[in-house]
């Protein structure tokens, strides 16, 4: 699948099969995130890859709409330095998230981001050091409804290019 097709077809998958991801698939997803670009190539992120069902369940309770994490085969918590210190920090975390999600889609794996609102609760669950912060985690797994991966893009759900683009000036 080429990148433009993946972008066109990618959609959030929140319901997963109870089926583990092979190690090579999990590593390909993580490596895609590792390879993403970052401000001044500082690579200011660390990942916690989670497969343990009890940890997934606990982490899924750290955000109001993070419930999909509980059913995932893999969750990747994207840790960053304090995101209030430098505005590029969350942008870079978003890029690594996008790279991982597109790689997963190409491999037939669905995904969905989750905002982590209870950061200190997540810290207690995952045990990461104080200098790292968690704001977003990604759930990954094989879609419960496999046709999701090949369904045509939804009609009317996105604004047109003309509605969102201004050339040269507003």
PyMOL commands that place a pseudoatom at each C-alpha (Angstrom):
pseudoatom trace, name=CA, resn=UNK, resi=1, chain=A, elem=C, hetatm=0, pos=[0.000, 0.000, 0.000]
pseudoatom trace, name=CA, resn=UNK, resi=2, chain=A, elem=C, hetatm=0, pos=[1.389, 3.406, -0.818]
pseudoatom trace, name=CA, resn=UNK, resi=3, chain=A, elem=C, hetatm=0, pos=[1.327, 6.258, 1.688]
pseudoatom trace, name=CA, resn=UNK, resi=4, chain=A, elem=C, hetatm=0, pos=[-1.394, 8.275, -0.073]
pseudoatom trace, name=CA, resn=UNK, resi=5, chain=A, elem=C, hetatm=0, pos=[-3.692, 5.241, -0.128]
pseudoatom trace, name=CA, resn=UNK, resi=6, chain=A, elem=C, hetatm=0, pos=[-3.017, 4.623, 3.562]
pseudoatom trace, name=CA, resn=UNK, resi=7, chain=A, elem=C, hetatm=0, pos=[-3.844, 8.250, 4.387]
pseudoatom trace, name=CA, resn=UNK, resi=8, chain=A, elem=C, hetatm=0, pos=[-7.033, 8.060, 2.338]
pseudoatom trace, name=CA, resn=UNK, resi=9, chain=A, elem=C, hetatm=0, pos=[-8.202, 4.765, 3.858]
pseudoatom trace, name=CA, resn=UNK, resi=10, chain=A, elem=C, hetatm=0, pos=[-6.966, 5.067, 7.482]
pseudoatom trace, name=CA, resn=UNK, resi=11, chain=A, elem=C, hetatm=0, pos=[-9.643, 5.274, 10.115]
pseudoatom trace, name=CA, resn=UNK, resi=12, chain=A, elem=C, hetatm=0, pos=[-9.759, 4.852, 13.870]
pseudoatom trace, name=CA, resn=UNK, resi=13, chain=A, elem=C, hetatm=0, pos=[-10.236, 1.291, 15.072]
pseudoatom trace, name=CA, resn=UNK, resi=14, chain=A, elem=C, hetatm=0, pos=[-11.449, 1.008, 18.655]
pseudoatom trace, name=CA, resn=UNK, resi=15, chain=A, elem=C, hetatm=0, pos=[-12.626, -2.620, 18.783]
pseudoatom trace, name=CA, resn=UNK, resi=16, chain=A, elem=C, hetatm=0, pos=[-10.056, -5.341, 18.431]
pseudoatom trace, name=CA, resn=UNK, resi=17, chain=A, elem=C, hetatm=0, pos=[-9.894, -9.103, 18.050]
pseudoatom trace, name=CA, resn=UNK, resi=18, chain=A, elem=C, hetatm=0, pos=[-8.523, -11.005, 21.030]
pseudoatom trace, name=CA, resn=UNK, resi=19, chain=A, elem=C, hetatm=0, pos=[-5.419, -11.904, 19.046]
pseudoatom trace, name=CA, resn=UNK, resi=20, chain=A, elem=C, hetatm=0, pos=[-1.806, -10.930, 19.783]
pseudoatom trace, name=CA, resn=UNK, resi=21, chain=A, elem=C, hetatm=0, pos=[0.380, -9.076, 17.304]
pseudoatom trace, name=CA, resn=UNK, resi=22, chain=A, elem=C, hetatm=0, pos=[3.451, -11.026, 16.170]
pseudoatom trace, name=CA, resn=UNK, resi=23, chain=A, elem=C, hetatm=0, pos=[6.719, -9.586, 17.494]
pseudoatom trace, name=CA, resn=UNK, resi=24, chain=A, elem=C, hetatm=0, pos=[7.882, -8.541, 14.022]
pseudoatom trace, name=CA, resn=UNK, resi=25, chain=A, elem=C, hetatm=0, pos=[4.681, -6.508, 13.547]
pseudoatom trace, name=CA, resn=UNK, resi=26, chain=A, elem=C, hetatm=0, pos=[5.024, -4.812, 16.948]
pseudoatom trace, name=CA, resn=UNK, resi=27, chain=A, elem=C, hetatm=0, pos=[8.680, -4.021, 16.211]
pseudoatom trace, name=CA, resn=UNK, resi=28, chain=A, elem=C, hetatm=0, pos=[7.828, -2.625, 12.761]
pseudoatom trace, name=CA, resn=UNK, resi=29, chain=A, elem=C, hetatm=0, pos=[5.266, -0.281, 14.348]
pseudoatom trace, name=CA, resn=UNK, resi=30, chain=A, elem=C, hetatm=0, pos=[7.704, 0.882, 17.035]
pseudoatom trace, name=CA, resn=UNK, resi=31, chain=A, elem=C, hetatm=0, pos=[10.498, 1.353, 14.496]
pseudoatom trace, name=CA, resn=UNK, resi=32, chain=A, elem=C, hetatm=0, pos=[8.214, 3.510, 12.347]
pseudoatom trace, name=CA, resn=UNK, resi=33, chain=A, elem=C, hetatm=0, pos=[7.751, 5.799, 15.343]
pseudoatom trace, name=CA, resn=UNK, resi=34, chain=A, elem=C, hetatm=0, pos=[11.462, 5.803, 16.081]
pseudoatom trace, name=CA, resn=UNK, resi=35, chain=A, elem=C, hetatm=0, pos=[12.178, 6.843, 12.491]
pseudoatom trace, name=CA, resn=UNK, resi=36, chain=A, elem=C, hetatm=0, pos=[9.794, 9.825, 12.493]
pseudoatom trace, name=CA, resn=UNK, resi=37, chain=A, elem=C, hetatm=0, pos=[11.245, 13.292, 12.192]
pseudoatom trace, name=CA, resn=UNK, resi=38, chain=A, elem=C, hetatm=0, pos=[11.611, 15.592, 15.176]
pseudoatom trace, name=CA, resn=UNK, resi=39, chain=A, elem=C, hetatm=0, pos=[12.559, 19.178, 15.898]
pseudoatom trace, name=CA, resn=UNK, resi=40, chain=A, elem=C, hetatm=0, pos=[16.323, 19.521, 15.445]
pseudoatom trace, name=CA, resn=UNK, resi=41, chain=A, elem=C, hetatm=0, pos=[16.458, 15.689, 15.419]
pseudoatom trace, name=CA, resn=UNK, resi=42, chain=A, elem=C, hetatm=0, pos=[16.312, 15.667, 19.210]
pseudoatom trace, name=CA, resn=UNK, resi=43, chain=A, elem=C, hetatm=0, pos=[14.060, 12.568, 19.218]
pseudoatom trace, name=CA, resn=UNK, resi=44, chain=A, elem=C, hetatm=0, pos=[12.474, 13.741, 22.485]
pseudoatom trace, name=CA, resn=UNK, resi=45, chain=A, elem=C, hetatm=0, pos=[10.250, 10.748, 22.989]
pseudoatom trace, name=CA, resn=UNK, resi=46, chain=A, elem=C, hetatm=0, pos=[10.380, 7.376, 24.622]
pseudoatom trace, name=CA, resn=UNK, resi=47, chain=A, elem=C, hetatm=0, pos=[7.910, 4.550, 24.164]
pseudoatom trace, name=CA, resn=UNK, resi=48, chain=A, elem=C, hetatm=0, pos=[6.452, 2.098, 26.622]
pseudoatom trace, name=CA, resn=UNK, resi=49, chain=A, elem=C, hetatm=0, pos=[5.105, -0.879, 24.671]
pseudoatom trace, name=CA, resn=UNK, resi=50, chain=A, elem=C, hetatm=0, pos=[2.385, -2.605, 26.675]
pseudoatom trace, name=CA, resn=UNK, resi=51, chain=A, elem=C, hetatm=0, pos=[0.859, -6.032, 26.030]
pseudoatom trace, name=CA, resn=UNK, resi=52, chain=A, elem=C, hetatm=0, pos=[-0.095, -7.104, 29.555]
pseudoatom trace, name=CA, resn=UNK, resi=53, chain=A, elem=C, hetatm=0, pos=[-3.918, -7.158, 29.732]
pseudoatom trace, name=CA, resn=UNK, resi=54, chain=A, elem=C, hetatm=0, pos=[-4.096, -5.955, 33.350]
pseudoatom trace, name=CA, resn=UNK, resi=55, chain=A, elem=C, hetatm=0, pos=[-1.857, -2.959, 32.600]
pseudoatom trace, name=CA, resn=UNK, resi=56, chain=A, elem=C, hetatm=0, pos=[-3.878, -2.205, 29.442]
pseudoatom trace, name=CA, resn=UNK, resi=57, chain=A, elem=C, hetatm=0, pos=[-7.081, -2.244, 31.504]
pseudoatom trace, name=CA, resn=UNK, resi=58, chain=A, elem=C, hetatm=0, pos=[-5.613, 0.044, 34.175]
pseudoatom trace, name=CA, resn=UNK, resi=59, chain=A, elem=C, hetatm=0, pos=[-4.234, 2.503, 31.614]
pseudoatom trace, name=CA, resn=UNK, resi=60, chain=A, elem=C, hetatm=0, pos=[-7.579, 2.578, 29.787]
pseudoatom trace, name=CA, resn=UNK, resi=61, chain=A, elem=C, hetatm=0, pos=[-9.022, 4.233, 32.886]
pseudoatom trace, name=CA, resn=UNK, resi=62, chain=A, elem=C, hetatm=0, pos=[-6.674, 7.231, 32.645]
pseudoatom trace, name=CA, resn=UNK, resi=63, chain=A, elem=C, hetatm=0, pos=[-8.694, 9.038, 30.009]
pseudoatom trace, name=CA, resn=UNK, resi=64, chain=A, elem=C, hetatm=0, pos=[-12.407, 9.577, 29.543]
pseudoatom trace, name=CA, resn=UNK, resi=65, chain=A, elem=C, hetatm=0, pos=[-12.371, 8.078, 26.028]
pseudoatom trace, name=CA, resn=UNK, resi=66, chain=A, elem=C, hetatm=0, pos=[-9.397, 5.726, 26.421]
pseudoatom trace, name=CA, resn=UNK, resi=67, chain=A, elem=C, hetatm=0, pos=[-11.463, 2.572, 26.947]
pseudoatom trace, name=CA, resn=UNK, resi=68, chain=A, elem=C, hetatm=0, pos=[-10.264, 1.060, 23.662]
pseudoatom trace, name=CA, resn=UNK, resi=69, chain=A, elem=C, hetatm=0, pos=[-6.834, 0.555, 25.208]
pseudoatom trace, name=CA, resn=UNK, resi=70, chain=A, elem=C, hetatm=0, pos=[-8.238, -2.276, 27.373]
pseudoatom trace, name=CA, resn=UNK, resi=71, chain=A, elem=C, hetatm=0, pos=[-8.996, -4.428, 24.313]
pseudoatom trace, name=CA, resn=UNK, resi=72, chain=A, elem=C, hetatm=0, pos=[-5.800, -3.698, 22.390]
pseudoatom trace, name=CA, resn=UNK, resi=73, chain=A, elem=C, hetatm=0, pos=[-3.137, -6.260, 21.563]
pseudoatom trace, name=CA, resn=UNK, resi=74, chain=A, elem=C, hetatm=0, pos=[-0.519, -3.531, 22.008]
pseudoatom trace, name=CA, resn=UNK, resi=75, chain=A, elem=C, hetatm=0, pos=[-0.551, -0.052, 23.458]
pseudoatom trace, name=CA, resn=UNK, resi=76, chain=A, elem=C, hetatm=0, pos=[2.279, 2.398, 22.912]
pseudoatom trace, name=CA, resn=UNK, resi=77, chain=A, elem=C, hetatm=0, pos=[2.540, 5.141, 25.516]
pseudoatom trace, name=CA, resn=UNK, resi=78, chain=A, elem=C, hetatm=0, pos=[4.420, 8.057, 23.969]
pseudoatom trace, name=CA, resn=UNK, resi=79, chain=A, elem=C, hetatm=0, pos=[6.454, 9.808, 26.654]
pseudoatom trace, name=CA, resn=UNK, resi=80, chain=A, elem=C, hetatm=0, pos=[7.881, 13.285, 26.131]
pseudoatom trace, name=CA, resn=UNK, resi=81, chain=A, elem=C, hetatm=0, pos=[9.755, 15.874, 28.152]
pseudoatom trace, name=CA, resn=UNK, resi=82, chain=A, elem=C, hetatm=0, pos=[7.463, 18.479, 29.733]
pseudoatom trace, name=CA, resn=UNK, resi=83, chain=A, elem=C, hetatm=0, pos=[5.265, 19.576, 26.796]
pseudoatom trace, name=CA, resn=UNK, resi=84, chain=A, elem=C, hetatm=0, pos=[4.807, 23.059, 28.286]
pseudoatom trace, name=CA, resn=UNK, resi=85, chain=A, elem=C, hetatm=0, pos=[8.544, 23.799, 27.942]
pseudoatom trace, name=CA, resn=UNK, resi=86, chain=A, elem=C, hetatm=0, pos=[8.735, 23.709, 24.141]
pseudoatom trace, name=CA, resn=UNK, resi=87, chain=A, elem=C, hetatm=0, pos=[5.806, 23.856, 21.731]
pseudoatom trace, name=CA, resn=UNK, resi=88, chain=A, elem=C, hetatm=0, pos=[7.395, 21.399, 19.269]
pseudoatom trace, name=CA, resn=UNK, resi=89, chain=A, elem=C, hetatm=0, pos=[7.292, 18.593, 21.848]
pseudoatom trace, name=CA, resn=UNK, resi=90, chain=A, elem=C, hetatm=0, pos=[3.667, 17.620, 21.252]
pseudoatom trace, name=CA, resn=UNK, resi=91, chain=A, elem=C, hetatm=0, pos=[4.002, 18.199, 17.510]
pseudoatom trace, name=CA, resn=UNK, resi=92, chain=A, elem=C, hetatm=0, pos=[6.879, 15.711, 17.461]
pseudoatom trace, name=CA, resn=UNK, resi=93, chain=A, elem=C, hetatm=0, pos=[4.861, 13.247, 19.557]
pseudoatom trace, name=CA, resn=UNK, resi=94, chain=A, elem=C, hetatm=0, pos=[2.057, 13.617, 17.016]
pseudoatom trace, name=CA, resn=UNK, resi=95, chain=A, elem=C, hetatm=0, pos=[4.411, 12.854, 14.162]
pseudoatom trace, name=CA, resn=UNK, resi=96, chain=A, elem=C, hetatm=0, pos=[5.715, 9.704, 15.795]
pseudoatom trace, name=CA, resn=UNK, resi=97, chain=A, elem=C, hetatm=0, pos=[2.114, 8.663, 16.497]
pseudoatom trace, name=CA, resn=UNK, resi=98, chain=A, elem=C, hetatm=0, pos=[1.130, 9.238, 12.871]
pseudoatom trace, name=CA, resn=UNK, resi=99, chain=A, elem=C, hetatm=0, pos=[4.112, 7.255, 11.570]
pseudoatom trace, name=CA, resn=UNK, resi=100, chain=A, elem=C, hetatm=0, pos=[3.251, 4.312, 13.847]
pseudoatom trace, name=CA, resn=UNK, resi=101, chain=A, elem=C, hetatm=0, pos=[-0.426, 4.383, 12.888]
pseudoatom trace, name=CA, resn=UNK, resi=102, chain=A, elem=C, hetatm=0, pos=[0.292, 4.483, 9.148]
pseudoatom trace, name=CA, resn=UNK, resi=103, chain=A, elem=C, hetatm=0, pos=[2.822, 1.647, 9.433]
pseudoatom trace, name=CA, resn=UNK, resi=104, chain=A, elem=C, hetatm=0, pos=[0.273, -0.377, 11.394]
pseudoatom trace, name=CA, resn=UNK, resi=105, chain=A, elem=C, hetatm=0, pos=[-2.431, 0.276, 8.778]
pseudoatom trace, name=CA, resn=UNK, resi=106, chain=A, elem=C, hetatm=0, pos=[-0.138, -1.003, 6.028]
pseudoatom trace, name=CA, resn=UNK, resi=107, chain=A, elem=C, hetatm=0, pos=[0.428, -4.159, 8.111]
pseudoatom trace, name=CA, resn=UNK, resi=108, chain=A, elem=C, hetatm=0, pos=[-3.320, -4.726, 8.488]
pseudoatom trace, name=CA, resn=UNK, resi=109, chain=A, elem=C, hetatm=0, pos=[-3.394, -3.493, 12.081]
pseudoatom trace, name=CA, resn=UNK, resi=110, chain=A, elem=C, hetatm=0, pos=[-5.927, -0.965, 13.339]
pseudoatom trace, name=CA, resn=UNK, resi=111, chain=A, elem=C, hetatm=0, pos=[-5.157, 1.776, 15.843]
pseudoatom trace, name=CA, resn=UNK, resi=112, chain=A, elem=C, hetatm=0, pos=[-6.598, 4.697, 17.736]
pseudoatom trace, name=CA, resn=UNK, resi=113, chain=A, elem=C, hetatm=0, pos=[-5.033, 7.483, 19.812]
pseudoatom trace, name=CA, resn=UNK, resi=114, chain=A, elem=C, hetatm=0, pos=[-6.142, 8.075, 23.402]
pseudoatom trace, name=CA, resn=UNK, resi=115, chain=A, elem=C, hetatm=0, pos=[-5.634, 11.248, 25.401]
pseudoatom trace, name=CA, resn=UNK, resi=116, chain=A, elem=C, hetatm=0, pos=[-4.290, 10.501, 28.853]
pseudoatom trace, name=CA, resn=UNK, resi=117, chain=A, elem=C, hetatm=0, pos=[-5.936, 13.004, 31.196]
pseudoatom trace, name=CA, resn=UNK, resi=118, chain=A, elem=C, hetatm=0, pos=[-4.877, 11.390, 34.469]
pseudoatom trace, name=CA, resn=UNK, resi=119, chain=A, elem=C, hetatm=0, pos=[-1.141, 11.675, 33.919]
pseudoatom trace, name=CA, resn=UNK, resi=120, chain=A, elem=C, hetatm=0, pos=[-0.054, 10.919, 37.485]
pseudoatom trace, name=CA, resn=UNK, resi=121, chain=A, elem=C, hetatm=0, pos=[-2.281, 7.860, 37.652]
pseudoatom trace, name=CA, resn=UNK, resi=122, chain=A, elem=C, hetatm=0, pos=[-0.628, 6.685, 34.404]
pseudoatom trace, name=CA, resn=UNK, resi=123, chain=A, elem=C, hetatm=0, pos=[2.805, 7.379, 35.920]
pseudoatom trace, name=CA, resn=UNK, resi=124, chain=A, elem=C, hetatm=0, pos=[1.927, 5.175, 38.907]
pseudoatom trace, name=CA, resn=UNK, resi=125, chain=A, elem=C, hetatm=0, pos=[0.758, 2.374, 36.590]
pseudoatom trace, name=CA, resn=UNK, resi=126, chain=A, elem=C, hetatm=0, pos=[3.730, 2.501, 34.201]
pseudoatom trace, name=CA, resn=UNK, resi=127, chain=A, elem=C, hetatm=0, pos=[6.483, 3.640, 36.580]
pseudoatom trace, name=CA, resn=UNK, resi=128, chain=A, elem=C, hetatm=0, pos=[8.176, 6.163, 34.305]
pseudoatom trace, name=CA, resn=UNK, resi=129, chain=A, elem=C, hetatm=0, pos=[10.516, 8.830, 35.778]
pseudoatom trace, name=CA, resn=UNK, resi=130, chain=A, elem=C, hetatm=0, pos=[9.356, 12.323, 36.778]
pseudoatom trace, name=CA, resn=UNK, resi=131, chain=A, elem=C, hetatm=0, pos=[11.149, 14.047, 33.889]
pseudoatom trace, name=CA, resn=UNK, resi=132, chain=A, elem=C, hetatm=0, pos=[8.939, 12.219, 31.358]
pseudoatom trace, name=CA, resn=UNK, resi=133, chain=A, elem=C, hetatm=0, pos=[5.281, 13.025, 30.670]
pseudoatom trace, name=CA, resn=UNK, resi=134, chain=A, elem=C, hetatm=0, pos=[2.465, 11.049, 29.095]
pseudoatom trace, name=CA, resn=UNK, resi=135, chain=A, elem=C, hetatm=0, pos=[-0.311, 12.802, 27.179]
pseudoatom trace, name=CA, resn=UNK, resi=136, chain=A, elem=C, hetatm=0, pos=[-1.105, 10.324, 24.395]
pseudoatom trace, name=CA, resn=UNK, resi=137, chain=A, elem=C, hetatm=0, pos=[-1.144, 6.563, 24.019]
pseudoatom trace, name=CA, resn=UNK, resi=138, chain=A, elem=C, hetatm=0, pos=[-1.983, 4.496, 20.944]
pseudoatom trace, name=CA, resn=UNK, resi=139, chain=A, elem=C, hetatm=0, pos=[-3.961, 1.267, 20.927]
pseudoatom trace, name=CA, resn=UNK, resi=140, chain=A, elem=C, hetatm=0, pos=[-3.143, -1.317, 18.249]
pseudoatom trace, name=CA, resn=UNK, resi=141, chain=A, elem=C, hetatm=0, pos=[-4.740, -4.596, 17.249]
pseudoatom trace, name=CA, resn=UNK, resi=142, chain=A, elem=C, hetatm=0, pos=[-6.482, -6.540, 14.529]
pseudoatom trace, name=CA, resn=UNK, resi=143, chain=A, elem=C, hetatm=0, pos=[-9.864, -4.968, 13.868]
pseudoatom trace, name=CA, resn=UNK, resi=144, chain=A, elem=C, hetatm=0, pos=[-12.851, -6.839, 15.310]
pseudoatom trace, name=CA, resn=UNK, resi=145, chain=A, elem=C, hetatm=0, pos=[-14.675, -5.913, 12.103]
pseudoatom trace, name=CA, resn=UNK, resi=146, chain=A, elem=C, hetatm=0, pos=[-12.083, -6.811, 9.469]
pseudoatom trace, name=CA, resn=UNK, resi=147, chain=A, elem=C, hetatm=0, pos=[-14.000, -5.050, 6.674]
pseudoatom trace, name=CA, resn=UNK, resi=148, chain=A, elem=C, hetatm=0, pos=[-13.037, -1.756, 8.379]
pseudoatom trace, name=CA, resn=UNK, resi=149, chain=A, elem=C, hetatm=0, pos=[-9.578, -2.087, 6.846]
pseudoatom trace, name=CA, resn=UNK, resi=150, chain=A, elem=C, hetatm=0, pos=[-10.863, -2.285, 3.275]
pseudoatom trace, name=CA, resn=UNK, resi=151, chain=A, elem=C, hetatm=0, pos=[-14.034, -0.161, 3.427]
pseudoatom trace, name=CA, resn=UNK, resi=152, chain=A, elem=C, hetatm=0, pos=[-14.264, 2.778, 1.063]
pseudoatom trace, name=CA, resn=UNK, resi=153, chain=A, elem=C, hetatm=0, pos=[-13.613, 6.184, 2.634]
pseudoatom trace, name=CA, resn=UNK, resi=154, chain=A, elem=C, hetatm=0, pos=[-16.707, 7.690, 4.244]
pseudoatom trace, name=CA, resn=UNK, resi=155, chain=A, elem=C, hetatm=0, pos=[-18.527, 10.280, 2.142]
pseudoatom trace, name=CA, resn=UNK, resi=156, chain=A, elem=C, hetatm=0, pos=[-19.109, 13.753, 3.522]
pseudoatom trace, name=CA, resn=UNK, resi=157, chain=A, elem=C, hetatm=0, pos=[-17.126, 13.357, 6.716]
pseudoatom trace, name=CA, resn=UNK, resi=158, chain=A, elem=C, hetatm=0, pos=[-14.343, 15.729, 5.756]
pseudoatom trace, name=CA, resn=UNK, resi=159, chain=A, elem=C, hetatm=0, pos=[-14.364, 19.334, 4.660]
pseudoatom trace, name=CA, resn=UNK, resi=160, chain=A, elem=C, hetatm=0, pos=[-13.260, 19.916, 1.091]
pseudoatom trace, name=CA, resn=UNK, resi=161, chain=A, elem=C, hetatm=0, pos=[-9.745, 21.081, 0.318]
pseudoatom trace, name=CA, resn=UNK, resi=162, chain=A, elem=C, hetatm=0, pos=[-11.161, 24.474, -0.701]
pseudoatom trace, name=CA, resn=UNK, resi=163, chain=A, elem=C, hetatm=0, pos=[-12.805, 24.843, 2.714]
pseudoatom trace, name=CA, resn=UNK, resi=164, chain=A, elem=C, hetatm=0, pos=[-9.567, 24.317, 4.644]
pseudoatom trace, name=CA, resn=UNK, resi=165, chain=A, elem=C, hetatm=0, pos=[-6.953, 25.847, 2.321]
pseudoatom trace, name=CA, resn=UNK, resi=166, chain=A, elem=C, hetatm=0, pos=[-6.072, 29.472, 1.695]
pseudoatom trace, name=CA, resn=UNK, resi=167, chain=A, elem=C, hetatm=0, pos=[-3.364, 30.213, -0.881]
pseudoatom trace, name=CA, resn=UNK, resi=168, chain=A, elem=C, hetatm=0, pos=[-0.761, 32.879, -0.192]
pseudoatom trace, name=CA, resn=UNK, resi=169, chain=A, elem=C, hetatm=0, pos=[-2.959, 34.818, 2.313]
pseudoatom trace, name=CA, resn=UNK, resi=170, chain=A, elem=C, hetatm=0, pos=[-6.149, 34.322, 4.275]
for i in range(1, 170): cmd.bond("trace and resi %d" % i, "trace and resi %d" % (i + 1))
show_as sticks, trace
zoom trace
